[in-house]
Amino acid sequence: MKYLKAALFTFNLLIWLAGCMVMVIGAWLLMDPTKGHLLNLYAADAAPSETIYFVAYGLLGLGLTVLTVGFFGCRAALHGSQCILAVYMSMLIALIVAEIVTAVVLGIVTYRVMTGLEPRLRERLSEHYGHDDASSDVDFSHSLDYAQYKFNCCGIYNDTDFNGTAWWRDNHISATRRQVPLTCCVLKDTEAKNTGSPMSVISRVFYKNNEKPWLYPQPKDESACQSLDPSLHTGFRHKEGCLGKVRSWFQYESLTLILFGLAVAGAQVGSVEAFGIITSAFLCKSVGDAPSG
């Protein structure tokens, strides 16, 4: 029976490691909220999106659950109590069910947010981006500015998407008469690839460095960027739209999360949990059959 206990304890260490990895990912999302700006572009309405926090707290909760299961598994291996073994087996089965349900829900959510993305973005860009009245969607404006800064793109399809929008009309009524937002311009402070890097996140968290260059863009040549003449603004304005890049980002992030989840779930269901249930059942039977005294 001691070999069964040792095997059960070893496999539960793997459960602990999986739980720790899930919690680290959840904590990282909370420390690096810039992904929330991109997820906000997928929101179905103009309300602020808190999706990134739901995902982060969900991962933290799932990681804590996995750690709890591992704790009961270790106790079951060390003490061999029938009661603890029964609780452990029940938690393993519940965890398998929860993982399956989570996978289904994530699949449904991913499909829903991808459906109708283009018309939602066009409508929000046309009526809500950067407008000064009550209909302005500040969160969407900041999100699109961040996407344009991060991916070096402009608009949904190209740099002409802002023509005729509420933002464009406001600018042509005022003295600025800008053709595109400043985040569409080639900037002096372009470090988009580093905004989500470990050093950038650590700097924001521990050194309170909350600089957001996409909110205060500094074009290399603003007059050239805003020129109506393509020969003048070429090289100073991004021309490619953000739709394809935002889609690619979402698909990459979703695929990464799904593959990681499948790897964790597969390891648990295929080896750790299945072996744990079988081992626990034999260990429980061995404890029950062992003579007292």
C-alpha positions in Angstrom: 0.0 0.0 0.0 2.9 2.3 0.6 3.7 2.3 -3.2 0.1 3.4 -3.9 0.5 6.2 -1.4 3.8 7.3 -2.9 2.3 7.3 -6.4 -0.7 9.2 -5.3 1.5 11.8 -3.5 3.7 12.2 -6.6 0.8 12.8 -9.0 -0.7 15.3 -6.7 2.5 17.3 -6.8 1.9 17.6 -10.5 -1.6 18.9 -9.7 0.0 21.5 -7.5 2.3 22.6 -10.2 -0.6 22.9 -12.7 -2.5 25.0 -10.2 0.4 27.2 -9.6 0.9 27.8 -13.3 -2.8 28.7 -13.8 -2.6 31.2 -10.8 0.5 32.8 -12.2 -1.2 33.4 -15.5 -4.2 34.9 -13.7 -2.0 37.2 -11.6 0.0 38.2 -14.7 -3.3 39.3 -16.5 -4.1 41.5 -13.4 -0.6 43.1 -13.5 -0.8 43.7 -17.2 -4.2 45.2 -17.9 -3.3 46.5 -21.4 -4.8 43.3 -22.9 -8.1 44.6 -21.5 -7.9 47.5 -24.1 -7.8 45.0 -26.9 -10.6 42.9 -25.5 -12.7 45.9 -25.1 -12.8 46.2 -28.9 -14.8 42.9 -28.9 -17.5 44.2 -26.5 -21.0 43.9 -27.9 -22.0 47.4 -26.8 -20.5 50.7 -25.7 -20.3 49.7 -22.0 -16.8 49.5 -20.5 -15.4 46.0 -20.8 -14.1 44.2 -17.7 -13.5 41.0 -19.6 -9.8 40.8 -18.7 -10.6 40.9 -15.0 -13.2 38.2 -15.3 -10.7 36.0 -17.1 -8.0 36.8 -14.6 -10.1 36.1 -11.5 -11.5 33.0 -13.2 -8.0 31.7 -13.7 -7.1 32.5 -10.1 -10.2 30.7 -8.9 -9.5 27.7 -11.1 -5.8 27.6 -9.9 -6.9 27.8 -6.3 -9.4 25.0 -6.9 -6.7 22.8 -8.4 -4.4 23.6 -5.5 -7.1 22.6 -3.1 -7.6 19.3 -4.9 -3.8 18.7 -4.7 -3.9 19.5 -1.0 -6.6 16.9 -0.3 -4.7 14.4 -2.5 -1.5 14.8 -0.5 -3.4 14.4 2.7 -5.1 11.3 1.3 -1.7 9.9 0.4 -0.1 10.7 3.8 -3.0 9.7 6.2 -4.9 7.1 4.2 -8.2 8.1 5.7 -11.2 6.7 3.9 -13.1 10.0 4.5 -10.3 12.1 3.0 -9.9 9.7 0.1 -13.7 9.8 -0.7 -13.6 13.6 -0.6 -10.5 13.6 -2.9 -12.1 11.3 -5.4 -15.3 13.5 -5.4 -13.2 16.6 -6.0 -11.3 15.0 -8.8 -14.5 14.1 -10.6 -16.0 17.6 -10.0 -12.8 19.2 -11.4 -13.0 17.1 -14.6 -16.6 18.2 -15.0 -15.7 21.9 -14.3 -12.9 21.7 -16.9 -15.3 20.3 -19.6 -17.9 23.0 -18.8 -15.3 25.7 -18.9 -14.0 24.6 -22.3 -17.5 24.6 -23.7 -18.3 28.1 -22.3 -15.0 29.5 -23.6 -15.8 28.0 -27.1 -19.2 29.6 -27.1 -17.9 33.0 -25.8 -15.1 33.0 -28.5 -17.6 32.3 -31.2 -20.0 35.0 -30.0 -17.4 37.8 -29.8 -16.1 37.0 -33.2 -19.5 37.0 -34.8 -20.5 40.5 -36.1 -17.1 42.0 -35.1 -16.8 44.2 -38.3 -20.2 45.9 -38.2 -19.8 46.6 -34.4 -16.4 48.2 -34.9 -17.6 50.3 -37.9 -20.6 51.5 -35.9 -18.6 52.4 -32.8 -15.9 54.1 -34.8 -18.4 56.1 -36.8 -20.5 57.3 -33.9 -18.6 56.9 -30.7 -14.8 57.3 -31.2 -13.4 60.5 -29.8 -16.7 62.3 -29.8 -17.2 65.1 -27.2 -20.9 64.6 -26.3 -22.6 62.1 -24.1 -22.5 59.4 -26.8 -18.8 59.3 -26.7 -17.3 55.9 -25.6 -14.1 56.8 -23.9 -13.1 53.2 -23.3 -13.5 52.3 -26.9 -11.6 55.4 -27.9 -8.7 54.5 -25.6 -8.8 50.9 -26.8 -8.7 51.8 -30.5 -5.9 54.3 -29.8 -4.0 51.5 -28.0 -4.5 49.1 -30.9 -3.3 51.7 -33.4 -0.2 52.4 -31.2 0.6 48.7 -30.6 0.0 47.4 -34.1 1.1 50.4 -36.1 -2.3 50.5 -37.9 -5.0 53.0 -38.5 -8.8 52.6 -38.5 -10.7 49.4 -39.1 -9.8 48.8 -42.8 -7.4 51.7 -43.6 -6.6 55.3 -42.7 -9.7 56.7 -44.6 -12.1 55.1 -42.1 -12.2 58.3 -40.0 -13.6 60.4 -42.9 -17.1 61.6 -42.1 -17.1 60.1 -38.5 -18.3 62.1 -35.5 -14.7 62.6 -34.5 -13.9 63.9 -38.0 -16.8 66.3 -38.0 -15.8 67.6 -34.5 -12.2 68.2 -35.7 -13.3 70.0 -38.8 -15.6 72.3 -36.8 -12.7 73.1 -34.5 -9.4 74.6 -35.5 -7.4 71.3 -35.5 -8.9 69.8 -38.8 -7.1 66.5 -38.3 -7.6 63.8 -40.8 -6.6 60.9 -38.6 -6.0 60.5 -34.8 -2.4 61.1 -33.7 -2.0 57.3 -32.9 -2.3 56.7 -36.6 0.9 58.8 -37.1 4.4 57.4 -36.9 5.4 58.3 -33.4 8.6 59.2 -31.7 7.8 57.0 -28.7 6.9 53.8 -30.6 7.8 50.9 -28.3 4.7 48.8 -28.9 6.5 45.5 -28.7 7.6 46.2 -25.1 4.2 47.3 -23.7 3.4 43.8 -22.4 7.0 42.7 -21.7 8.0 41.4 -18.2 10.1 44.5 -17.5 7.3 46.8 -18.6 4.8 45.1 -16.4 7.2 45.0 -13.4 8.0 48.7 -14.0 4.3 49.6 -13.8 3.5 47.5 -10.8 6.6 48.1 -8.5 7.8 51.5 -9.7 4.3 53.0 -10.4 5.3 53.8 -13.9 1.8 54.2 -15.5 2.9 56.0 -18.6 0.5 55.5 -21.4 2.1 56.8 -24.6 -1.0 55.9 -26.7 -3.0 58.5 -24.8 -0.3 61.2 -25.3 1.1 60.4 -28.7 4.0 62.4 -30.1 4.2 62.2 -33.9 7.5 62.5 -35.7 5.9 65.1 -38.0 2.3 65.9 -37.3 1.8 68.2 -40.2 3.0 65.6 -42.7 0.9 63.0 -41.0 -2.3 65.1 -41.3 -1.6 66.1 -44.9 -4.3 65.3 -47.5 -1.5 64.7 -50.1 -0.5 61.0 -50.0 2.9 61.8 -51.2 3.4 63.9 -48.1 1.9 61.7 -45.4 3.4 58.5 -46.8 6.1 57.4 -44.3 4.5 59.5 -41.5 1.1 57.9 -41.3 0.1 54.2 -40.9 -2.1 53.1 -43.7 -3.0 49.5 -42.9 -6.3 48.9 -40.9 -6.3 47.3 -37.5 -9.0 44.7 -38.1 -6.8 41.9 -39.3 -4.1 42.6 -36.7 -6.7 42.7 -33.8 -8.2 39.4 -35.1 -4.8 37.8 -35.4 -4.0 38.9 -31.8 -7.3 37.5 -30.5 -6.9 34.2 -32.3 -3.3 33.8 -31.1 -4.2 34.6 -27.5 -7.3 32.4 -27.6 -5.4 29.5 -29.2 -2.6 29.9 -26.6 -5.0 29.9 -23.7 -7.0 27.0 -25.2 -3.8 24.9 -25.9 -2.5 25.6 -22.4 -5.9 24.7 -20.9 -6.0 21.5 -23.0 -2.5 20.6 -21.9 -3.3 21.1 -18.2 -6.7 19.4 -18.5 -5.3 16.6 -20.7 -2.5 16.0 -18.1 -5.0 15.9 -15.3 -7.7 13.9 -17.0 -5.5 11.6 -19.0 -3.0 10.8 -16.4 -3.1 12.6 -13.1 -6.8 12.5 -12.4 -7.6 9.1 -14.0 -4.6 7.6 -12.2 -5.5 9.4 -9.0 -9.1 8.1 -9.1 -8.0 4.6 -9.7 -5.2 4.8 -7.1 -7.5 6.3 -4.6 -10.1 3.6 -5.1 -7.5 0.9 -4.6 -6.0 2.7 -1.6 -9.5 3.3 -0.1 -10.2 -0.4 -0.5 -6.9 -1.3 1.0 -7.5 0.9 4.0 -11.0 -0.6 4.4 -9.7 -4.1 4.2 -6.7 -3.6 6.5 -7.2 -5.2 9.9 -7.7 -2.8 12.8 -5.3 -2.6 15.8 
